């Protein structure tokens, strides 16, 4: 069966300052859209209008590492607007990426499945 080299992650948290959160979302989404190798960048909010879930997927380790450079420009703004309660990473992570993602709650290596 066919697999891919994608790296994905999810972030769950709570909105603490909606104005800052919305500003961060707009800036990060715009910058990420222009990144080579960014595949998904989706932000969700629960019915309570506070709980958030963010899903990001990158073509490969290099694209994920490149995104972290963009993220570093906006991390402080994001954290003024929301918490990051869980940060789960999915895919075959290299030692370099693992080091860069030191704050991850879990790193989940591919174990099985397929991609169509």
Biopython code that builds the backbone (N, CA, C, O; Angstrom):
import numpy as np
from Bio.PDB.StructureBuilder import StructureBuilder

atoms = [
    (1, "UNK", "N", (0.832, -1.180, 0.000)),
    (1, "UNK", "CA", (0.000, 0.000, 0.000)),
    (1, "UNK", "C", (0.880, 1.248, 0.000)),
    (1, "UNK", "O", (1.995, 1.251, 0.521)),
    (2, "UNK", "N", (0.351, 2.285, -0.589)),
    (2, "UNK", "CA", (1.073, 3.537, -0.719)),
    (2, "UNK", "C", (0.935, 4.380, 0.556)),
    (2, "UNK", "O", (-0.147, 4.470, 1.137)),
    (3, "UNK", "N", (2.033, 4.987, 0.974)),
    (3, "UNK", "CA", (2.032, 5.952, 2.071)),
    (3, "UNK", "C", (2.613, 7.260, 1.550)),
    (3, "UNK", "O", (2.983, 7.347, 0.379)),
    (4, "UNK", "N", (2.696, 8.258, 2.385)),
    (4, "UNK", "CA", (3.309, 9.517, 1.980)),
    (4, "UNK", "C", (4.308, 9.963, 3.040)),
    (4, "UNK", "O", (4.459, 9.315, 4.076)),
    (5, "UNK", "N", (4.976, 11.056, 2.776)),
    (5, "UNK", "CA", (5.956, 11.600, 3.715)),
    (5, "UNK", "C", (5.424, 12.817, 4.456)),
    (5, "UNK", "O", (6.196, 13.594, 5.019)),
    (6, "UNK", "N", (4.103, 12.984, 4.457)),
    (6, "UNK", "CA", (3.519, 14.164, 5.087)),
    (6, "UNK", "C", (3.808, 14.203, 6.583)),
    (6, "UNK", "O", (3.924, 13.175, 7.249)),
    (7, "UNK", "N", (3.918, 15.412, 7.074)),
    (7, "UNK", "CA", (3.975, 15.683, 8.507)),
    (7, "UNK", "C", (2.737, 16.513, 8.821)),
    (7, "UNK", "O", (2.445, 17.493, 8.135)),
    (8, "UNK", "N", (2.021, 16.120, 9.853)),
    (8, "UNK", "CA", (0.824, 16.869, 10.254)),
    (8, "UNK", "C", (0.896, 17.124, 11.742)),
    (8, "UNK", "O", (1.611, 16.441, 12.475)),
    (9, "UNK", "N", (0.144, 18.120, 12.178)),
    (9, "UNK", "CA", (-0.026, 18.311, 13.612)),
    (9, "UNK", "C", (-1.354, 18.959, 13.914)),
    (9, "UNK", "O", (-1.973, 19.611, 13.072)),
    (10, "UNK", "N", (-1.765, 18.756, 15.145)),
    (10, "UNK", "CA", (-2.989, 19.375, 15.639)),
    (10, "UNK", "C", (-2.668, 20.129, 16.919)),
    (10, "UNK", "O", (-1.802, 19.734, 17.699)),
    (11, "UNK", "N", (-3.378, 21.207, 17.108)),
    (11, "UNK", "CA", (-3.262, 22.013, 18.323)),
    (11, "UNK", "C", (-4.668, 22.166, 18.890)),
    (11, "UNK", "O", (-5.606, 22.493, 18.162)),
    (12, "UNK", "N", (-4.807, 21.932, 20.173)),
    (12, "UNK", "CA", (-6.062, 22.187, 20.872)),
    (12, "UNK", "C", (-5.791, 23.196, 21.974)),
    (12, "UNK", "O", (-4.767, 23.128, 22.653)),
    (13, "UNK", "N", (-6.705, 24.122, 22.144)),
    (13, "UNK", "CA", (-6.532, 25.139, 23.169)),
    (13, "UNK", "C", (-7.805, 25.913, 23.396)),
    (13, "UNK", "O", (-8.899, 25.474, 23.040)),
    (14, "UNK", "N", (-7.641, 27.082, 24.001)),
    (14, "UNK", "CA", (-8.776, 27.959, 24.322)),
    (14, "UNK", "C", (-8.429, 29.383, 23.914)),
    (14, "UNK", "O", (-7.299, 29.840, 24.090)),
    (15, "UNK", "N", (-9.417, 30.072, 23.368)),
    (15, "UNK", "CA", (-9.253, 31.485, 23.047)),
    (15, "UNK", "C", (-9.291, 32.271, 24.357)),
    (15, "UNK", "O", (-10.217, 32.134, 25.156)),
    (16, "UNK", "N", (-8.267, 33.093, 24.557)),
    (16, "UNK", "CA", (-8.192, 33.935, 25.752)),
    (16, "UNK", "C", (-8.484, 35.399, 25.418)),
    (16, "UNK", "O", (-9.041, 36.130, 26.237)),
    (17, "UNK", "N", (-8.105, 35.814, 24.217)),
    (17, "UNK", "CA", (-8.323, 37.180, 23.745)),
    (17, "UNK", "C", (-8.699, 37.071, 22.274)),
    (17, "UNK", "O", (-7.835, 36.853, 21.424)),
    (18, "UNK", "N", (-9.971, 37.220, 21.976)),
    (18, "UNK", "CA", (-10.463, 36.966, 20.615)),
    (18, "UNK", "C", (-9.846, 37.907, 19.583)),
    (18, "UNK", "O", (-9.579, 37.484, 18.458)),
    (19, "UNK", "N", (-9.615, 39.153, 19.931)),
    (19, "UNK", "CA", (-9.010, 40.098, 18.993)),
    (19, "UNK", "C", (-7.604, 39.649, 18.608)),
    (19, "UNK", "O", (-7.266, 39.616, 17.425)),
    (20, "UNK", "N", (-6.788, 39.306, 19.596)),
    (20, "UNK", "CA", (-5.417, 38.835, 19.328)),
    (20, "UNK", "C", (-5.445, 37.506, 18.577)),
    (20, "UNK", "O", (-4.657, 37.288, 17.657)),
    (21, "UNK", "N", (-6.351, 36.628, 18.974)),
    (21, "UNK", "CA", (-6.460, 35.332, 18.310)),
    (21, "UNK", "C", (-6.792, 35.514, 16.834)),
    (21, "UNK", "O", (-6.150, 34.908, 15.977)),
    (22, "UNK", "N", (-7.782, 36.337, 16.532)),
    (22, "UNK", "CA", (-8.171, 36.562, 15.136)),
    (22, "UNK", "C", (-7.048, 37.207, 14.333)),
    (22, "UNK", "O", (-6.840, 36.868, 13.168)),
    (23, "UNK", "N", (-6.330, 38.130, 14.949)),
    (23, "UNK", "CA", (-5.193, 38.757, 14.270)),
    (23, "UNK", "C", (-4.115, 37.721, 13.968)),
    (23, "UNK", "O", (-3.572, 37.685, 12.864)),
    (24, "UNK", "N", (-3.808, 36.882, 14.954)),
    (24, "UNK", "CA", (-2.810, 35.830, 14.751)),
    (24, "UNK", "C", (-3.256, 34.863, 13.666)),
    (24, "UNK", "O", (-2.464, 34.495, 12.799)),
    (25, "UNK", "N", (-4.520, 34.449, 13.706)),
    (25, "UNK", "CA", (-5.035, 33.512, 12.706)),
    (25, "UNK", "C", (-4.882, 34.085, 11.304)),
    (25, "UNK", "O", (-4.430, 33.388, 10.396)),
    (26, "UNK", "N", (-5.252, 35.337, 11.119)),
    (26, "UNK", "CA", (-5.161, 35.959, 9.797)),
    (26, "UNK", "C", (-3.715, 36.023, 9.307)),
    (26, "UNK", "O", (-3.430, 35.678, 8.160)),
    (27, "UNK", "N", (-2.813, 36.459, 10.168)),
    (27, "UNK", "CA", (-1.410, 36.601, 9.768)),
    (27, "UNK", "C", (-0.758, 35.246, 9.504)),
    (27, "UNK", "O", (-0.049, 35.080, 8.511)),
    (28, "UNK", "N", (-0.994, 34.286, 10.382)),
    (28, "UNK", "CA", (-0.383, 32.965, 10.223)),
    (28, "UNK", "C", (-0.942, 32.262, 8.993)),
    (28, "UNK", "O", (-0.190, 31.655, 8.231)),
    (29, "UNK", "N", (-2.247, 32.339, 8.795)),
    (29, "UNK", "CA", (-2.867, 31.681, 7.645)),
    (29, "UNK", "C", (-2.368, 32.273, 6.335)),
    (29, "UNK", "O", (-2.073, 31.532, 5.397)),
    (30, "UNK", "N", (-2.270, 33.583, 6.256)),
    (30, "UNK", "CA", (-1.774, 34.231, 5.039)),
    (30, "UNK", "C", (-0.339, 33.812, 4.748)),
    (30, "UNK", "O", (-0.008, 33.467, 3.614)),
    (31, "UNK", "N", (0.506, 33.841, 5.765)),
    (31, "UNK", "CA", (1.905, 33.456, 5.573)),
    (31, "UNK", "C", (2.028, 31.984, 5.197)),
    (31, "UNK", "O", (2.819, 31.634, 4.321)),
    (32, "UNK", "N", (1.261, 31.127, 5.844)),
    (32, "UNK", "CA", (1.337, 29.690, 5.582)),
    (32, "UNK", "C", (0.829, 29.350, 4.189)),
    (32, "UNK", "O", (1.364, 28.450, 3.541)),
    (33, "UNK", "N", (-0.187, 30.050, 3.720)),
    (33, "UNK", "CA", (-0.716, 29.809, 2.378)),
    (33, "UNK", "C", (0.375, 29.969, 1.321)),
    (33, "UNK", "O", (0.376, 29.261, 0.314)),
    (34, "UNK", "N", (1.288, 30.882, 1.546)),
    (34, "UNK", "CA", (2.349, 31.159, 0.580)),
    (34, "UNK", "C", (3.571, 30.264, 0.734)),
    (34, "UNK", "O", (4.514, 30.383, -0.047)),
    (35, "UNK", "N", (3.580, 29.379, 1.713)),
    (35, "UNK", "CA", (4.716, 28.482, 1.927)),
    (35, "UNK", "C", (4.712, 27.340, 0.918)),
    (35, "UNK", "O", (3.666, 26.771, 0.608)),
    (36, "UNK", "N", (5.882, 27.021, 0.418)),
    (36, "UNK", "CA", (6.064, 25.840, -0.425)),
    (36, "UNK", "C", (5.855, 24.607, 0.458)),
    (36, "UNK", "O", (6.459, 24.503, 1.526)),
    (37, "UNK", "N", (5.016, 23.683, 0.027)),
    (37, "UNK", "CA", (4.828, 22.433, 0.754)),
    (37, "UNK", "C", (3.762, 22.455, 1.832)),
    (37, "UNK", "O", (3.562, 21.448, 2.511)),
    (38, "UNK", "N", (3.067, 23.578, 2.013)),
    (38, "UNK", "CA", (1.949, 23.575, 2.970)),
    (38, "UNK", "C", (0.724, 23.012, 2.256)),
    (38, "UNK", "O", (0.378, 23.461, 1.163)),
    (39, "UNK", "N", (0.074, 22.036, 2.868)),
    (39, "UNK", "CA", (-1.059, 21.345, 2.242)),
    (39, "UNK", "C", (-2.392, 21.678, 2.896)),
    (39, "UNK", "O", (-3.384, 21.879, 2.196)),
    (40, "UNK", "N", (-2.436, 21.742, 4.205)),
    (40, "UNK", "CA", (-3.664, 22.063, 4.945)),
    (40, "UNK", "C", (-3.312, 23.015, 6.073)),
    (40, "UNK", "O", (-2.250, 22.919, 6.687)),
    (41, "UNK", "N", (-4.222, 23.928, 6.327)),
    (41, "UNK", "CA", (-4.075, 24.855, 7.456)),
    (41, "UNK", "C", (-5.498, 25.248, 7.834)),
    (41, "UNK", "O", (-6.052, 26.202, 7.288)),
    (42, "UNK", "N", (-6.088, 24.504, 8.773)),
    (42, "UNK", "CA", (-7.510, 24.632, 9.077)),
    (42, "UNK", "C", (-7.712, 24.937, 10.559)),
    (42, "UNK", "O", (-7.168, 24.258, 11.431)),
    (43, "UNK", "N", (-8.495, 25.961, 10.819)),
    (43, "UNK", "CA", (-8.773, 26.407, 12.182)),
    (43, "UNK", "C", (-10.253, 26.167, 12.482)),
    (43, "UNK", "O", (-11.120, 26.524, 11.684)),
    (44, "UNK", "N", (-10.533, 25.569, 13.620)),
    (44, "UNK", "CA", (-11.905, 25.254, 14.018)),
    (44, "UNK", "C", (-12.174, 25.830, 15.403)),
    (44, "UNK", "O", (-11.272, 25.926, 16.235)),
    (45, "UNK", "N", (-13.430, 26.213, 15.638)),
    (45, "UNK", "CA", (-13.848, 26.669, 16.954)),
    (45, "UNK", "C", (-15.112, 25.898, 17.340)),
    (45, "UNK", "O", (-15.993, 25.664, 16.512)),
    (46, "UNK", "N", (-15.180, 25.513, 18.608)),
    (46, "UNK", "CA", (-16.324, 24.741, 19.110)),
    (46, "UNK", "C", (-17.526, 25.652, 19.360)),
    (46, "UNK", "O", (-17.428, 26.877, 19.284)),
    (47, "UNK", "N", (-18.642, 25.029, 19.656)),
    (47, "UNK", "CA", (-19.879, 25.770, 19.926)),
    (47, "UNK", "C", (-19.723, 26.767, 21.069)),
    (47, "UNK", "O", (-20.410, 27.788, 21.097)),
    (48, "UNK", "N", (-18.831, 26.480, 22.006)),
    (48, "UNK", "CA", (-18.642, 27.405, 23.133)),
    (48, "UNK", "C", (-17.896, 28.680, 22.729)),
    (48, "UNK", "O", (-17.751, 29.601, 23.533)),
    (49, "UNK", "N", (-17.423, 28.726, 21.475)),
    (49, "UNK", "CA", (-16.691, 29.868, 20.916)),
    (49, "UNK", "C", (-15.373, 30.148, 21.644)),
    (49, "UNK", "O", (-14.810, 31.235, 21.515)),
    (50, "UNK", "N", (-14.884, 29.169, 22.405)),
    (50, "UNK", "CA", (-13.603, 29.304, 23.103)),
    (50, "UNK", "C", (-12.643, 28.174, 22.770)),
    (50, "UNK", "O", (-11.450, 28.412, 22.581)),
    (51, "UNK", "N", (-13.145, 26.953, 22.696)),
    (51, "UNK", "CA", (-12.290, 25.797, 22.423)),
    (51, "UNK", "C", (-11.915, 25.790, 20.951)),
    (51, "UNK", "O", (-12.772, 25.929, 20.078)),
    (52, "UNK", "N", (-10.611, 25.625, 20.682)),
    (52, "UNK", "CA", (-10.132, 25.636, 19.303)),
    (52, "UNK", "C", (-9.406, 24.344, 18.970)),
    (52, "UNK", "O", (-8.877, 23.656, 19.843)),
    (53, "UNK", "N", (-9.398, 24.038, 17.686)),
    (53, "UNK", "CA", (-8.662, 22.901, 17.140)),
    (53, "UNK", "C", (-8.061, 23.380, 15.821)),
    (53, "UNK", "O", (-8.772, 23.889, 14.954)),
    (54, "UNK", "N", (-6.758, 23.214, 15.680)),
    (54, "UNK", "CA", (-6.064, 23.628, 14.462)),
    (54, "UNK", "C", (-5.409, 22.395, 13.860)),
    (54, "UNK", "O", (-4.736, 21.634, 14.556)),
    (55, "UNK", "N", (-5.612, 22.205, 12.559)),
    (55, "UNK", "CA", (-5.033, 21.075, 11.828)),
    (55, "UNK", "C", (-4.116, 21.628, 10.742)),
    (55, "UNK", "O", (-4.533, 22.441, 9.917)),
    (56, "UNK", "N", (-2.866, 21.179, 10.752)),
    (56, "UNK", "CA", (-1.901, 21.593, 9.742)),
    (56, "UNK", "C", (-1.245, 20.351, 9.155)),
    (56, "UNK", "O", (-0.981, 19.376, 9.859)),
    (57, "UNK", "N", (-0.986, 20.405, 7.838)),
    (57, "UNK", "CA", (-0.321, 19.273, 7.175)),
    (57, "UNK", "C", (0.664, 19.833, 6.159)),
    (57, "UNK", "O", (0.373, 20.780, 5.428)),
    (58, "UNK", "N", (1.838, 19.214, 6.141)),
    (58, "UNK", "CA", (2.931, 19.650, 5.273)),
    (58, "UNK", "C", (3.420, 18.483, 4.427)),
    (58, "UNK", "O", (3.335, 17.324, 4.832)),
    (59, "UNK", "N", (3.926, 18.804, 3.260)),
    (59, "UNK", "CA", (4.339, 17.799, 2.276)),
    (59, "UNK", "C", (5.389, 16.845, 2.829)),
    (59, "UNK", "O", (5.352, 15.646, 2.553)),
    (60, "UNK", "N", (6.319, 17.374, 3.604)),
    (60, "UNK", "CA", (7.410, 16.548, 4.124)),
    (60, "UNK", "C", (8.081, 17.272, 5.289)),
    (60, "UNK", "O", (7.651, 18.350, 5.699)),
    (61, "UNK", "N", (9.139, 16.660, 5.810)),
    (61, "UNK", "CA", (9.861, 17.232, 6.945)),
    (61, "UNK", "C", (10.408, 18.614, 6.608)),
    (61, "UNK", "O", (10.324, 19.527, 7.429)),
    (62, "UNK", "N", (10.966, 18.781, 5.414)),
    (62, "UNK", "CA", (11.534, 20.078, 5.033)),
    (62, "UNK", "C", (10.477, 21.177, 5.058)),
    (62, "UNK", "O", (10.742, 22.281, 5.534)),
    (63, "UNK", "N", (9.294, 20.886, 4.556)),
    (63, "UNK", "CA", (8.212, 21.879, 4.562)),
    (63, "UNK", "C", (7.765, 22.189, 5.992)),
    (63, "UNK", "O", (7.462, 23.338, 6.312)),
    (64, "UNK", "N", (7.724, 21.177, 6.845)),
    (64, "UNK", "CA", (7.347, 21.398, 8.245)),
    (64, "UNK", "C", (8.385, 22.266, 8.952)),
    (64, "UNK", "O", (8.034, 23.167, 9.714)),
    (65, "UNK", "N", (9.657, 21.991, 8.699)),
    (65, "UNK", "CA", (10.717, 22.813, 9.291)),
    (65, "UNK", "C", (10.639, 24.252, 8.798)),
    (65, "UNK", "O", (10.807, 25.189, 9.578)),
    (66, "UNK", "N", (10.387, 24.425, 7.517)),
    (66, "UNK", "CA", (10.260, 25.775, 6.961)),
    (66, "UNK", "C", (9.103, 26.520, 7.622)),
    (66, "UNK", "O", (9.202, 27.717, 7.894)),
    (67, "UNK", "N", (8.012, 25.811, 7.878)),
    (67, "UNK", "CA", (6.865, 26.455, 8.524)),
    (67, "UNK", "C", (7.218, 26.935, 9.928)),
    (67, "UNK", "O", (6.730, 27.978, 10.362)),
    (68, "UNK", "N", (8.043, 26.205, 10.630)),
    (68, "UNK", "CA", (8.397, 26.615, 11.989)),
    (68, "UNK", "C", (9.111, 27.962, 11.993)),
    (68, "UNK", "O", (9.005, 28.713, 12.963)),
    (69, "UNK", "N", (9.837, 28.276, 10.921)),
    (69, "UNK", "CA", (10.448, 29.606, 10.807)),
    (69, "UNK", "C", (9.372, 30.679, 10.694)),
    (69, "UNK", "O", (9.498, 31.753, 11.282)),
    (70, "UNK", "N", (8.316, 30.392, 9.942)),
    (70, "UNK", "CA", (7.195, 31.333, 9.825)),
    (70, "UNK", "C", (6.479, 31.442, 11.173)),
    (70, "UNK", "O", (6.180, 32.541, 11.640)),
    (71, "UNK", "N", (6.207, 30.291, 11.789)),
    (71, "UNK", "CA", (5.516, 30.271, 13.085)),
    (71, "UNK", "C", (6.238, 31.143, 14.105)),
    (71, "UNK", "O", (5.597, 31.846, 14.886)),
    (72, "UNK", "N", (7.570, 31.102, 14.103)),
    (72, "UNK", "CA", (8.329, 31.855, 15.103)),
    (72, "UNK", "C", (8.058, 33.360, 15.021)),
    (72, "UNK", "O", (8.208, 34.070, 16.015)),
    (73, "UNK", "N", (7.666, 33.841, 13.859)),
    (73, "UNK", "CA", (7.350, 35.263, 13.692)),
    (73, "UNK", "C", (6.029, 35.645, 14.366)),
    (73, "UNK", "O", (5.814, 36.809, 14.705)),
    (74, "UNK", "N", (5.154, 34.669, 14.557)),
    (74, "UNK", "CA", (3.806, 34.950, 15.057)),
    (74, "UNK", "C", (3.470, 34.237, 16.365)),
    (74, "UNK", "O", (2.362, 34.398, 16.877)),
    (75, "UNK", "N", (4.384, 33.465, 16.909)),
    (75, "UNK", "CA", (4.102, 32.660, 18.100)),
    (75, "UNK", "C", (3.657, 33.519, 19.279)),
    (75, "UNK", "O", (2.684, 33.185, 19.955)),
    (76, "UNK", "N", (4.355, 34.612, 19.528)),
    (76, "UNK", "CA", (4.006, 35.458, 20.673)),
    (76, "UNK", "C", (2.596, 36.026, 20.520)),
    (76, "UNK", "O", (1.828, 36.051, 21.482)),
    (77, "UNK", "N", (2.259, 36.476, 19.324)),
    (77, "UNK", "CA", (0.920, 37.011, 19.078)),
    (77, "UNK", "C", (-0.136, 35.933, 19.295)),
    (77, "UNK", "O", (-1.163, 36.183, 19.926)),
    (78, "UNK", "N", (0.119, 34.725, 18.769)),
    (78, "UNK", "CA", (-0.833, 33.625, 18.956)),
    (78, "UNK", "C", (-1.049, 33.359, 20.443)),
    (78, "UNK", "O", (-2.185, 33.215, 20.897)),
    (79, "UNK", "N", (0.051, 33.296, 21.200)),
    (79, "UNK", "CA", (-0.046, 32.957, 22.617)),
    (79, "UNK", "C", (-0.650, 34.083, 23.454)),
    (79, "UNK", "O", (-1.051, 33.850, 24.594)),
    (80, "UNK", "N", (-0.722, 35.296, 22.911)),
    (80, "UNK", "CA", (-1.473, 36.368, 23.569)),
    (80, "UNK", "C", (-2.976, 36.152, 23.378)),
    (80, "UNK", "O", (-3.788, 36.648, 24.159)),
    (81, "UNK", "N", (-3.333, 35.410, 22.332)),
    (81, "UNK", "CA", (-4.739, 35.208, 22.011)),
    (81, "UNK", "C", (-5.318, 33.880, 22.437)),
    (81, "UNK", "O", (-6.530, 33.763, 22.616)),
    (82, "UNK", "N", (-4.465, 32.864, 22.606)),
    (82, "UNK", "CA", (-4.988, 31.522, 22.899)),
    (82, "UNK", "C", (-3.953, 30.688, 23.645)),
    (82, "UNK", "O", (-2.758, 30.982, 23.637)),
    (83, "UNK", "N", (-4.452, 29.647, 24.282)),
    (83, "UNK", "CA", (-3.563, 28.669, 24.906)),
    (83, "UNK", "C", (-3.276, 27.552, 23.907)),
    (83, "UNK", "O", (-4.021, 27.356, 22.947)),
    (84, "UNK", "N", (-2.202, 26.835, 24.142)),
    (84, "UNK", "CA", (-1.892, 25.610, 23.391)),
    (84, "UNK", "C", (-1.863, 24.489, 24.421)),
    (84, "UNK", "O", (-0.828, 24.233, 25.036)),
    (85, "UNK", "N", (-2.993, 23.824, 24.611)),
    (85, "UNK", "CA", (-3.091, 22.797, 25.640)),
    (85, "UNK", "C", (-2.527, 21.458, 25.184)),
    (85, "UNK", "O", (-1.875, 20.763, 25.963)),
    (86, "UNK", "N", (-2.769, 21.096, 23.941)),
    (86, "UNK", "CA", (-2.160, 19.891, 23.371)),
    (86, "UNK", "C", (-1.625, 20.218, 21.990)),
    (86, "UNK", "O", (-2.200, 21.018, 21.251)),
    (87, "UNK", "N", (-0.510, 19.581, 21.661)),
    (87, "UNK", "CA", (0.155, 19.771, 20.382)),
    (87, "UNK", "C", (0.654, 18.396, 19.959)),
    (87, "UNK", "O", (1.702, 17.941, 20.418)),
    (88, "UNK", "N", (-0.100, 17.734, 19.081)),
    (88, "UNK", "CA", (0.223, 16.383, 18.639)),
    (88, "UNK", "C", (0.764, 16.413, 17.220)),
    (88, "UNK", "O", (0.209, 17.077, 16.345)),
    (89, "UNK", "N", (1.849, 15.688, 17.001)),
    (89, "UNK", "CA", (2.532, 15.653, 15.707)),
    (89, "UNK", "C", (2.404, 14.246, 15.136)),
    (89, "UNK", "O", (2.515, 13.258, 15.861)),
    (90, "UNK", "N", (2.168, 14.167, 13.812)),
    (90, "UNK", "CA", (1.947, 12.888, 13.140)),
    (90, "UNK", "C", (2.882, 12.759, 11.945)),
    (90, "UNK", "O", (3.022, 13.692, 11.154)),
    (91, "UNK", "N", (3.519, 11.604, 11.817)),
    (91, "UNK", "CA", (4.373, 11.322, 10.666)),
    (91, "UNK", "C", (5.733, 10.830, 11.118)),
    (91, "UNK", "O", (6.012, 10.717, 12.311)),
    (92, "UNK", "N", (6.565, 10.543, 10.143)),
    (92, "UNK", "CA", (7.911, 10.059, 10.427)),
    (92, "UNK", "C", (8.830, 11.259, 10.618)),
    (92, "UNK", "O", (9.364, 11.822, 9.663)),
    (93, "UNK", "N", (8.994, 11.625, 11.871)),
    (93, "UNK", "CA", (9.708, 12.832, 12.266)),
    (93, "UNK", "C", (11.203, 12.542, 12.364)),
    (93, "UNK", "O", (11.612, 11.553, 12.973)),
    (94, "UNK", "N", (12.007, 13.402, 11.766)),
    (94, "UNK", "CA", (13.466, 13.276, 11.860)),
    (94, "UNK", "C", (13.936, 13.822, 13.208)),
    (94, "UNK", "O", (13.201, 14.552, 13.873)),
    (95, "UNK", "N", (15.166, 13.467, 13.617)),
    (95, "UNK", "CA", (15.695, 14.034, 14.867)),
    (95, "UNK", "C", (15.710, 15.572, 14.853)),
    (95, "UNK", "O", (15.439, 16.203, 15.875)),
    (96, "UNK", "N", (16.023, 16.170, 13.702)),
    (96, "UNK", "CA", (16.038, 17.634, 13.598)),
    (96, "UNK", "C", (14.648, 18.216, 13.847)),
    (96, "UNK", "O", (14.506, 19.188, 14.589)),
    (97, "UNK", "N", (13.631, 17.632, 13.236)),
    (97, "UNK", "CA", (12.270, 18.130, 13.438)),
    (97, "UNK", "C", (11.813, 17.864, 14.867)),
    (97, "UNK", "O", (11.154, 18.709, 15.474)),
    (98, "UNK", "N", (12.154, 16.708, 15.405)),
    (98, "UNK", "CA", (11.774, 16.393, 16.788)),
    (98, "UNK", "C", (12.354, 17.424, 17.748)),
    (98, "UNK", "O", (11.674, 17.865, 18.674)),
    (99, "UNK", "N", (13.592, 17.804, 17.531)),
    (99, "UNK", "CA", (14.224, 18.816, 18.367)),
    (99, "UNK", "C", (13.514, 20.161, 18.235)),
    (99, "UNK", "O", (13.311, 20.863, 19.226)),
    (100, "UNK", "N", (13.139, 20.515, 17.009)),
    (100, "UNK", "CA", (12.445, 21.782, 16.759)),
    (100, "UNK", "C", (11.043, 21.786, 17.363)),
    (100, "UNK", "O", (10.496, 22.848, 17.658)),
    (101, "UNK", "N", (10.463, 20.604, 17.547)),
    (101, "UNK", "CA", (9.108, 20.468, 18.093)),
    (101, "UNK", "C", (9.143, 20.039, 19.558)),
    (101, "UNK", "O", (8.277, 19.286, 20.004)),
    (102, "UNK", "N", (10.123, 20.505, 20.296)),
    (102, "UNK", "CA", (10.339, 20.056, 21.668)),
    (102, "UNK", "C", (9.121, 20.250, 22.568)),
    (102, "UNK", "O", (9.000, 19.562, 23.581)),
    (103, "UNK", "N", (8.226, 21.158, 22.229)),
    (103, "UNK", "CA", (7.049, 21.395, 23.054)),
    (103, "UNK", "C", (5.871, 20.490, 22.742)),
    (103, "UNK", "O", (4.804, 20.638, 23.339)),
    (104, "UNK", "N", (6.045, 19.555, 21.816)),
    (104, "UNK", "CA", (4.935, 18.690, 21.413)),
    (104, "UNK", "C", (4.474, 17.809, 22.568)),
    (104, "UNK", "O", (5.289, 17.296, 23.336)),
    (105, "UNK", "N", (3.161, 17.639, 22.680)),
    (105, "UNK", "CA", (2.584, 16.754, 23.680)),
    (105, "UNK", "C", (2.896, 15.300, 23.324)),
    (105, "UNK", "O", (3.325, 14.522, 24.176)),
    (106, "UNK", "N", (2.674, 14.940, 22.051)),
    (106, "UNK", "CA", (2.932, 13.587, 21.549)),
    (106, "UNK", "C", (3.488, 13.671, 20.139)),
    (106, "UNK", "O", (3.082, 14.523, 19.350)),
    (107, "UNK", "N", (4.420, 12.779, 19.829)),
    (107, "UNK", "CA", (4.865, 12.594, 18.451)),
    (107, "UNK", "C", (4.451, 11.184, 18.069)),
    (107, "UNK", "O", (4.934, 10.204, 18.636)),
    (108, "UNK", "N", (3.551, 11.096, 17.102)),
    (108, "UNK", "CA", (2.973, 9.823, 16.691)),
    (108, "UNK", "C", (3.577, 9.410, 15.354)),
    (108, "UNK", "O", (3.294, 10.026, 14.326)),
    (109, "UNK", "N", (4.413, 8.365, 15.364)),
    (109, "UNK", "CA", (5.029, 7.864, 14.136)),
    (109, "UNK", "C", (4.042, 6.990, 13.381)),
    (109, "UNK", "O", (3.223, 6.288, 13.973)),
    (110, "UNK", "N", (4.139, 7.050, 12.069)),
    (110, "UNK", "CA", (3.248, 6.244, 11.228)),
    (110, "UNK", "C", (3.454, 4.767, 11.564)),
    (110, "UNK", "O", (4.586, 4.292, 11.658)),
    (111, "UNK", "N", (2.357, 4.058, 11.740)),
    (111, "UNK", "CA", (2.397, 2.653, 12.133)),
    (111, "UNK", "C", (1.715, 1.762, 11.105)),
    (111, "UNK", "O", (2.051, 0.583, 10.993)),
    (112, "UNK", "N", (0.782, 2.294, 10.370)),
    (112, "UNK", "CA", (0.063, 1.519, 9.367)),
    (112, "UNK", "C", (-0.918, 2.400, 8.636)),
    (112, "UNK", "O", (-0.972, 3.609, 8.862)),
    (113, "UNK", "N", (-1.698, 1.790, 7.755)),
    (113, "UNK", "CA", (-2.709, 2.525, 7.010)),
    (113, "UNK", "C", (-2.324, 2.713, 5.564)),
    (113, "UNK", "O", (-1.435, 2.031, 5.054)),
    (114, "UNK", "N", (-2.992, 3.641, 4.901)),
    (114, "UNK", "CA", (-2.721, 3.899, 3.487)),
    (114, "UNK", "C", (-3.135, 5.309, 3.137)),
    (114, "UNK", "O", (-3.828, 5.983, 3.899)),
    (115, "UNK", "N", (-2.697, 5.745, 1.966)),
    (115, "UNK", "CA", (-3.089, 7.026, 1.379)),
    (115, "UNK", "C", (-3.574, 6.738, -0.018)),
    (115, "UNK", "O", (-2.907, 6.017, -0.761)),
    (116, "UNK", "N", (-4.706, 7.272, -0.397)),
    (116, "UNK", "CA", (-5.220, 7.091, -1.765)),
    (116, "UNK", "C", (-4.848, 8.279, -2.612)),
    (116, "UNK", "O", (-5.186, 8.324, -3.795)),
]
sb = StructureBuilder()
sb.init_structure("model")
sb.init_model(0)
sb.init_chain("A")
sb.init_seg("    ")
for serial, (resi, resn, name, xyz) in enumerate(atoms, 1):
    if name == "N":
        sb.init_residue(resn, " ", resi, " ")
    sb.init_atom(name, np.array(xyz, "f"), 0.0, 1.0, " ", f" {name:<3s}", serial, name[0])
structure = sb.get_structure()
